[in-house]
């Protein structure tokens, strides 16, 4: 929440897959956090976010994850921002995330004695799959 204005009282509002981590950081920093999520996601994840003090705004989805769920979370987050003046983290369009993941690439390189021959990465939010590989020289190399 580097650019968040948490003084407005609206706190942060987030939708996406990094809710547990963000809830942890906000708990440590003393920032209020409201997470737009769904009961389609793991109950353990929802309990973790709540345990860190986040307020959960749960979108009911009895049929599980479906094509309309992410747009529904985006719309709900927008409503909260508009009505309460909260700061939206918007992990899907946050260029600051690249800096964070690039730093992970730096940490990897600093801890290695030799070059990297291969890496196994998962596919997720864009910055996680572009920051470390780009910094470690995997992007655009053969």
N, CA, C and O of each residue as an XYZ file, in Angstrom:
568
protein
N       0.836     -1.179      0.000
C       0.000      0.000      0.000
C       0.880      1.242      0.000
O       0.614      2.213      0.708
N       1.928      1.189     -0.805
C       2.906      2.259     -0.885
C       2.265      3.609     -1.141
O       2.651      4.595     -0.513
N       1.304      3.685     -2.038
C       0.716      4.960     -2.417
C      -0.649      5.207     -1.778
O      -1.350      6.145     -2.157
N      -1.021      4.389     -0.830
C      -2.339      4.537     -0.201
C      -2.357      5.722      0.746
O      -1.385      5.995      1.450
N      -3.470      6.410      0.748
C      -3.681      7.459      1.733
C      -4.576      6.872      2.810
O      -5.800      6.987      2.738
N      -3.977      6.249      3.799
C      -4.748      5.571      4.843
C      -5.293      6.563      5.860
O      -6.054      6.174      6.746
N      -4.925      7.824      5.752
C      -5.432      8.825      6.691
C      -6.885      9.178      6.434
O      -7.539      9.766      7.296
N      -7.405      8.828      5.256
C      -8.783      9.192      4.914
C      -9.795      8.460      5.775
O     -10.958      8.859      5.840
N      -9.368      7.396      6.435
C     -10.277      6.625      7.271
C     -10.957      5.509      6.514
O     -11.543      4.612      7.121
N     -10.887      5.552      5.197
C     -11.509      4.506      4.398
C     -10.721      3.224      4.403
O     -11.269      2.157      4.128
N      -9.441      3.309      4.712
C      -8.592      2.124      4.714
C      -8.381      1.599      3.314
O      -8.629      2.290      2.325
N      -7.919      0.370      3.246
C      -7.671     -0.255      1.960
C      -8.762     -1.247      1.630
O      -9.342     -1.869      2.519
N      -9.038     -1.392      0.344
C      -9.961     -2.430     -0.114
C      -9.246     -3.207     -1.200
O      -8.622     -2.633     -2.092
N      -9.348     -4.522     -1.110
C      -8.601     -5.384     -2.012
C      -9.498     -6.500     -2.507
O     -10.356     -6.996     -1.777
N      -9.292     -6.883     -3.739
C      -9.914     -8.080     -4.285
C      -8.801     -8.818     -5.011
O      -8.001     -8.199     -5.713
N      -8.744    -10.089     -4.857
C      -7.705    -10.846     -5.533
C      -7.120    -11.910     -4.637
O      -7.662    -12.213     -3.574
N      -6.014    -12.472     -5.071
C      -5.471    -13.665     -4.425
C      -4.421    -13.392     -3.358
O      -3.948    -14.334     -2.722
N      -4.047    -12.161     -3.143
C      -3.003    -11.876     -2.154
C      -3.574    -11.388     -0.830
O      -2.870    -10.746     -0.050
N      -4.823    -11.680     -0.576
C      -5.503    -11.180      0.610
C      -4.857    -11.558      1.923
O      -4.769    -10.723      2.823
N      -4.397    -12.802      2.062
C      -3.779    -13.225      3.326
C      -2.505    -12.436      3.599
O      -2.278    -11.980      4.720
N      -1.688    -12.280      2.590
C      -0.441    -11.526      2.762
C      -0.728    -10.060      3.070
O      -0.098     -9.470      3.947
N      -1.657     -9.491      2.366
C      -2.006     -8.091      2.582
C      -2.619     -7.893      3.970
O      -2.350     -6.890      4.632
N      -3.440     -8.848      4.406
C      -4.031     -8.767      5.745
C      -2.937     -8.804      6.811
O      -3.020     -8.093      7.813
N      -1.927     -9.623      6.600
C      -0.800     -9.704      7.539
C      -0.069     -8.365      7.613
O       0.177     -7.852      8.705
N       0.278     -7.802      6.463
C       1.005     -6.529      6.422
C       0.182     -5.419      7.069
O       0.711     -4.619      7.842
N      -1.104     -5.371      6.755
C      -1.958     -4.328      7.340
C      -2.083     -4.492      8.853
O      -2.160     -3.502      9.580
N      -2.105     -5.736      9.330
C      -2.155     -5.977     10.778
C      -0.888     -5.436     11.449
O      -0.957     -4.792     12.496
N       0.249     -5.701     10.842
C       1.520     -5.237     11.403
C       1.601     -3.713     11.378
O       2.075     -3.104     12.337
N       1.148     -3.098     10.302
C       1.235     -1.648     10.137
C       0.094     -0.883     10.815
O       0.159      0.338     10.957
N      -0.950     -1.605     11.233
C      -2.086     -0.953     11.872
C      -3.052     -0.316     10.899
O      -3.787      0.596     11.277
N      -3.073     -0.773      9.641
C      -3.980     -0.231      8.639
C      -5.279     -1.033      8.622
O      -5.242     -2.261      8.698
N      -6.419     -0.362      8.524
C      -7.665     -1.108      8.340
C      -7.701     -1.699      6.932
O      -7.207     -1.091      5.982
N      -8.283     -2.875      6.809
C      -8.352     -3.520      5.490
C      -9.687     -4.217      5.327
O     -10.145     -4.947      6.206
N     -10.290     -3.978      4.194
C     -11.535     -4.650      3.829
C     -11.252     -5.453      2.577
O     -10.795     -4.904      1.574
N     -11.518     -6.737      2.626
C     -11.231     -7.623      1.510
C     -12.519     -8.088      0.851
O     -13.413     -8.611      1.517
N     -12.609     -7.899     -0.448
C     -13.730     -8.414     -1.218
C     -13.296     -9.793     -1.704
O     -12.338     -9.926     -2.465
N     -14.014    -10.807     -1.255
C     -13.649    -12.178     -1.559
C     -14.915    -12.983     -1.793
O     -15.986    -12.407     -1.982
N     -14.812    -14.286     -1.784
C     -15.976    -15.124     -2.042
C     -15.900    -16.413     -1.241
O     -14.818    -16.883     -0.890
N     -17.060    -16.972     -0.962
C     -17.095    -18.275     -0.307
C     -16.762    -19.399     -1.291
O     -16.789    -20.574     -0.924
N     -16.450    -19.043     -2.535
C     -15.970    -20.030     -3.501
C     -14.503    -20.375     -3.242
O     -14.003    -21.386     -3.735
N     -13.821    -19.536     -2.471
C     -12.416    -19.759     -2.170
C     -12.273    -20.538     -0.868
O     -13.227    -20.646     -0.097
N     -11.108    -21.071     -0.627
C     -10.862    -21.953      0.518
C     -11.249    -21.290      1.842
O     -10.899    -20.142      2.111
N     -11.973    -22.041      2.647
C     -12.386    -21.546      3.966
C     -11.172    -21.196      4.819
O     -11.224    -20.250      5.604
N     -10.082    -21.945      4.675
C      -8.862    -21.669      5.439
C      -8.301    -20.290      5.094
O      -7.813    -19.570      5.965
N      -8.377    -19.941      3.829
C      -7.892    -18.630      3.400
C      -8.754    -17.523      3.995
O      -8.233    -16.515      4.472
N     -10.057    -17.707      3.967
C     -10.963    -16.705      4.529
C     -10.714    -16.550      6.032
O     -10.699    -15.432      6.546
N     -10.519    -17.670      6.735
C     -10.258    -17.603      8.176
C      -8.921    -16.929      8.469
O      -8.802    -16.191      9.447
N      -7.914    -17.177      7.630
C      -6.601    -16.547      7.822
C      -6.712    -15.032      7.692
O      -6.174    -14.295      8.518
N      -7.406    -14.569      6.662
C      -7.551    -13.128      6.451
C      -8.294    -12.489      7.625
O      -7.916    -11.415      8.092
N      -9.342    -13.148      8.096
C     -10.108    -12.626      9.233
C      -9.269    -12.653     10.511
O      -9.358    -11.740     11.331
N      -8.461    -13.691     10.680
C      -7.618    -13.795     11.878
C      -6.620    -12.644     11.953
O      -6.254    -12.214     13.047
N      -6.181    -12.147     10.810
C      -5.273    -10.997     10.785
C      -6.009     -9.678     10.960
O      -5.382     -8.618     10.968
N      -7.320     -9.726     11.098
C      -8.087     -8.518     11.393
C      -8.783     -7.877     10.216
O      -9.408     -6.828     10.371
N      -8.693     -8.476      9.044
C      -9.358     -7.903      7.878
C     -10.869     -8.086      7.990
O     -11.345     -9.090      8.519
N     -11.604     -7.117      7.492
C     -13.047     -7.238      7.358
C     -13.312     -7.884      6.009
O     -12.815     -7.411      4.987
N     -14.085     -8.954      5.996
C     -14.353     -9.671      4.754
C     -15.715     -9.293      4.199
O     -16.723     -9.354      4.903
N     -15.735     -8.910      2.958
C     -16.957     -8.634      2.226
C     -17.110     -9.815      1.266
O     -16.481     -9.845      0.207
N     -17.934    -10.769      1.634
C     -17.986    -12.049      0.914
C     -19.091    -12.046     -0.135
O     -20.261    -11.809      0.165
N     -18.684    -12.316     -1.378
C     -19.621    -12.480     -2.486
C     -20.073    -13.948     -2.464
O     -19.248    -14.854     -2.580
N     -21.351    -14.172     -2.317
C     -21.874    -15.535     -2.271
C     -21.782    -16.171     -3.653
O     -22.216    -15.592     -4.649
N     -21.210    -17.366     -3.694
C     -21.076    -18.083     -4.956
C     -21.266    -19.577     -4.707
O     -20.294    -20.332     -4.675
N     -22.523    -20.005     -4.528
C     -22.782    -21.404     -4.204
C     -22.319    -22.377     -5.288
O     -22.096    -23.554     -5.003
N     -22.173    -21.906     -6.517
C     -21.725    -22.784     -7.599
C     -20.197    -22.786     -7.751
O     -19.670    -23.368     -8.700
N     -19.499    -22.147     -6.837
C     -18.034    -22.122     -6.899
C     -17.521    -21.002     -7.796
O     -18.204    -20.004     -8.025
N     -16.314    -21.188     -8.294
C     -15.693    -20.185     -9.157
C     -16.321    -20.282    -10.553
O     -16.426    -21.369    -11.121
N     -16.730    -19.148    -11.087
C     -17.375    -19.089    -12.393
C     -16.940    -17.808    -13.097
O     -16.384    -16.921    -12.448
N     -17.172    -17.682    -14.392
C     -16.688    -16.515    -15.147
C     -17.152    -15.163    -14.623
O     -16.460    -14.166    -14.831
N     -18.283    -15.095    -13.959
C     -18.775    -13.813    -13.471
C     -18.255    -13.422    -12.100
O     -18.506    -12.307    -11.643
N     -17.533    -14.319    -11.434
C     -17.126    -14.043    -10.053
C     -16.103    -12.912     -9.950
O     -16.277    -12.009     -9.132
N     -15.065    -12.938    -10.740
C     -14.036    -11.891    -10.654
C     -14.618    -10.522    -11.020
O     -14.340     -9.543    -10.328
N     -15.424    -10.426    -12.098
C     -16.060     -9.130    -12.356
C     -16.953     -8.678    -11.194
O     -17.047     -7.480    -10.925
N     -17.602     -9.607    -10.512
C     -18.448     -9.239     -9.372
C     -17.603     -8.681     -8.227
O     -18.018     -7.735     -7.559
N     -16.424     -9.257     -7.995
C     -15.557     -8.732     -6.934
C     -15.023     -7.357     -7.316
O     -14.902     -6.474     -6.467
N     -14.705     -7.178     -8.593
C     -14.213     -5.877     -9.069
C     -15.284     -4.804     -8.869
O     -14.985     -3.707     -8.399
N     -16.520     -5.119     -9.224
C     -17.621     -4.162     -9.076
C     -17.858     -3.831     -7.611
O     -18.062     -2.665     -7.271
N     -17.836     -4.832     -6.737
C     -18.054     -4.582     -5.306
C     -16.934     -3.711     -4.738
O     -17.196     -2.794     -3.960
N     -15.703     -3.990     -5.120
C     -14.583     -3.174     -4.648
C     -14.751     -1.725     -5.108
O     -14.495     -0.796     -4.342
N     -15.181     -1.533     -6.355
C     -15.398     -0.174     -6.868
C     -16.483      0.543     -6.065
O     -16.347      1.726     -5.752
N     -17.563     -0.176     -5.733
C     -18.631      0.415     -4.932
C     -18.114      0.881     -3.573
O     -18.480      1.956     -3.097
N     -17.268      0.073     -2.956
C     -16.711      0.422     -1.644
C     -15.814      1.653     -1.761
O     -15.891      2.562     -0.935
N     -14.974      1.681     -2.776
C     -14.095      2.836     -2.989
C     -14.932      4.095     -3.187
O     -14.650      5.131     -2.585
N     -15.960      4.009     -4.027
C     -16.804      5.169     -4.316
C     -17.578      5.652     -3.096
O     -17.716      6.859     -2.894
N     -18.083      4.735     -2.283
C     -18.937      5.133     -1.168
C     -18.185      5.459      0.113
O     -18.660      6.248      0.930
N     -17.001      4.850      0.296
C     -16.288      5.011      1.559
C     -14.943      5.709      1.443
O     -14.299      5.996      2.452
N     -14.520      5.982      0.221
C     -13.233      6.644      0.048
C     -12.046      5.766      0.345
O     -10.966      6.265      0.660
N     -12.226      4.473      0.250
C     -11.126      3.542      0.511
C     -10.122      3.576     -0.639
O     -10.431      4.029     -1.741
N      -8.929      3.094     -0.363
C      -7.888      2.961     -1.383
C      -7.946      1.548     -1.939
O      -7.871      0.583     -1.178
N      -8.079      1.411     -3.243
C      -8.118      0.090     -3.877
C      -6.708     -0.352     -4.252
O      -6.004      0.351     -4.977
N      -6.307     -1.501     -3.764
C      -4.962     -2.010     -4.064
C      -4.843     -2.485     -5.503
O      -3.790     -2.309     -6.115
N      -5.878     -3.073     -6.055
C      -5.939     -3.512     -7.450
C      -4.689     -4.257     -7.896
O      -3.913     -3.750     -8.707
N      -4.495     -5.465     -7.364
C      -3.310     -6.242     -7.682
C      -3.156     -6.536     -9.165
O      -2.044     -6.786     -9.631
N      -4.251     -6.510     -9.913
C      -4.178     -6.858    -11.320
C      -3.653     -5.718    -12.194
O      -3.271     -5.940    -13.343
N      -3.635     -4.502    -11.650
C      -3.153     -3.344    -12.404
C      -2.202     -2.500    -11.564
O      -2.221     -1.272    -11.648
N      -1.385     -3.142    -10.770
C      -0.501     -2.434     -9.851
C       0.950     -2.573    -10.305
O       1.568     -3.620    -10.113
N       1.488     -1.520    -10.903
C       2.865     -1.557    -11.406
C       3.882     -1.653    -10.265
O       5.004     -2.112    -10.483
N       3.509     -1.228     -9.054
C       4.425     -1.334     -7.917
C       4.780     -2.782     -7.605
O       5.852     -3.061     -7.068
N       3.882     -3.701     -7.942
C       4.143     -5.117     -7.679
C       5.387     -5.589     -8.434
O       6.111     -6.459     -7.950
N       5.635     -5.028     -9.598
C       6.835     -5.406    -10.355
C       8.101     -5.115     -9.555
O       9.043     -5.908     -9.568
N       8.123     -3.981     -8.859
C       9.294     -3.642     -8.043
C       9.510     -4.678     -6.951
O      10.640     -5.092     -6.690
N       8.420     -5.094     -6.314
C       8.524     -6.084     -5.245
C       9.044     -7.416     -5.746
O       9.922     -8.014     -5.125
N       8.516     -7.881     -6.850
C       8.964     -9.160     -7.376
C      10.351     -9.068     -8.001
O      11.091    -10.052     -8.006
N      10.711     -7.909     -8.523
C      12.068     -7.712     -9.031
C      13.059     -7.844     -7.881
O      14.146     -8.399     -8.044
N      12.670     -7.324     -6.705
C      13.533     -7.444     -5.524
C      13.713     -8.908     -5.123
O      14.781     -9.290     -4.643
N      12.688     -9.719     -5.313
C      12.828    -11.152     -5.041
C      13.885    -11.745     -5.969
O      14.696    -12.568     -5.543
N      13.878    -11.329     -7.235
C      14.910    -11.774     -8.172
C      16.300    -11.384     -7.695
O      17.237    -12.174     -7.809
N      16.447    -10.171     -7.162
C      17.741     -9.718     -6.615
C      18.178    -10.612     -5.456
O      19.342    -11.005     -5.377
N      17.245    -10.934     -4.559
C      17.565    -11.804     -3.421
C      18.038    -13.167     -3.891
O      18.995    -13.720     -3.348
N      17.371    -13.705     -4.895
C      17.774    -15.006     -5.432
C      19.203    -14.936     -5.955
O      20.030    -15.788     -5.630
N      19.489    -13.931     -6.758
C      20.829    -13.797     -7.327
C      21.892    -13.599     -6.256
O      22.984    -14.158     -6.354
N      21.582    -12.807     -5.232
C      22.543    -12.550     -4.155
C      22.898    -13.810     -3.375
O      23.987    -13.899     -2.808
N      21.994    -14.781     -3.340
C      22.217    -15.979     -2.540
C      22.828    -17.131     -3.324
O      23.127    -18.180     -2.755
N      23.013    -16.944     -4.619
C      23.566    -18.019     -5.447
C      25.055    -17.837     -5.678
O      25.541    -16.724     -5.877
N      25.763    -18.950     -5.647
C      27.196    -18.910     -5.909
C      27.484    -19.025     -7.404
O      28.564    -18.647     -7.856
N      26.536    -19.540     -8.166
C      26.754    -19.779     -9.583
C      25.531    -19.336    -10.370
O      24.558    -18.846     -9.795
N      25.580    -19.504    -11.664
C      24.471    -19.074    -12.512
C      23.273    -20.005    -12.360
O      23.402    -21.119    -11.853
N      22.118    -19.544    -12.800
C      20.896    -20.339    -12.787
C      20.755    -21.016    -14.141
O      20.783    -20.351    -15.177
N      20.603    -22.335    -14.137
C      20.430    -23.073    -15.384
C      18.965    -23.262    -15.760
O      18.635    -23.343    -16.943
N      18.090    -23.334    -14.770
C      16.669    -23.535    -15.031
C      15.874    -23.028    -13.838
O      16.404    -22.913    -12.733
N      14.617    -22.729    -14.062
C      13.727    -22.308    -12.987
C      12.344    -22.868    -13.246
O      11.919    -22.990    -14.395
N      11.658    -23.202    -12.199
C      10.281    -23.678    -12.284
C       9.411    -22.633    -11.608
O       9.552    -22.382    -10.411
N       8.512    -22.025    -12.368
C       7.651    -20.963    -11.855
C       6.201    -21.374    -12.045
O       5.885    -22.155    -12.944
N       5.331    -20.859    -11.214
C       3.904    -21.091    -11.411
C       3.314    -19.905    -12.145
O       3.897    -18.821    -12.161
N       2.172    -20.110    -12.744
C       1.500    -19.034    -13.455
C       0.460    -18.442    -12.519
O      -0.407    -19.149    -12.005
N       0.554    -17.175    -12.311
C      -0.384    -16.490    -11.430
C      -0.538    -15.064    -11.904
O      -0.631    -14.800    -13.103
N      -0.564    -14.151    -10.959
C      -0.656    -12.743    -11.288
C       0.621    -12.351    -12.040
O       1.707    -12.810    -11.686
N       0.506    -11.534    -13.041
C       1.606    -11.169    -13.920
C       2.932    -10.846    -13.269
O       3.950    -11.399    -13.684
N       2.977     -9.966    -12.255
C       4.275     -9.582    -11.700
C       5.085    -10.736    -11.113
O       6.313    -10.725    -11.193
N       4.421    -11.724    -10.528
C       5.160    -12.829     -9.934
C       5.845    -13.665    -11.010
O       6.895    -14.258    -10.766
N       5.251    -13.711    -12.199
C       5.853    -14.513    -13.252
C       6.738    -13.692    -14.175
O       7.318    -14.237    -15.115
N       6.853    -12.384    -13.926
C       7.733    -11.574    -14.769
C       8.873    -10.927    -13.995
O       9.963    -10.763    -14.543
N       8.655    -10.555    -12.737
C       9.700     -9.869    -11.965
C      10.953    -10.694    -11.750
O      12.010    -10.319    -12.257
N      10.884    -11.820    -11.009
C      12.098    -12.609    -10.778
C      12.715    -13.164    -12.055
O      13.934    -13.086    -12.210
N      11.917    -13.730    -12.993
C      12.556    -14.249    -14.201
C      13.276    -13.177    -15.004
O      14.356    -13.421    -15.542
N      12.682    -11.986    -15.086
C      13.312    -10.911    -15.851
C      14.629    -10.510    -15.202
O      15.637    -10.366    -15.893
N      14.635    -10.329    -13.882
C      15.841     -9.909    -13.181
C      16.922    -10.991    -13.231
O      18.112    -10.684    -13.289
N      16.497    -12.263    -13.207
C      17.456    -13.369    -13.220
C      17.912    -13.728    -14.626
O      18.713    -14.647    -14.796
N      17.421    -13.025    -15.629
C      17.902    -13.212    -16.987
C      17.186    -14.266    -17.801
O      17.691    -14.667    -18.850
N      16.010    -14.738    -17.354
C      15.289    -15.763    -18.109
C      14.460    -15.190    -19.235
O      14.254    -15.860    -20.247
N      13.982    -13.981    -19.088
C      13.112    -13.386    -20.095
C      13.952    -12.921    -21.273
O      14.896    -12.148    -21.108
N      13.606    -13.391    -22.447
C      14.316    -12.990    -23.659
C      15.622    -13.719    -23.892
O      16.316    -13.434    -24.868
N      15.981    -14.664    -23.010
C      17.217    -15.420    -23.233
C      16.877    -16.816    -23.741
O      15.729    -17.255    -23.667
N      17.868    -17.488    -24.244
C      17.659    -18.857    -24.751
C      18.531    -19.821    -24.004
O      18.503    -21.020    -24.280
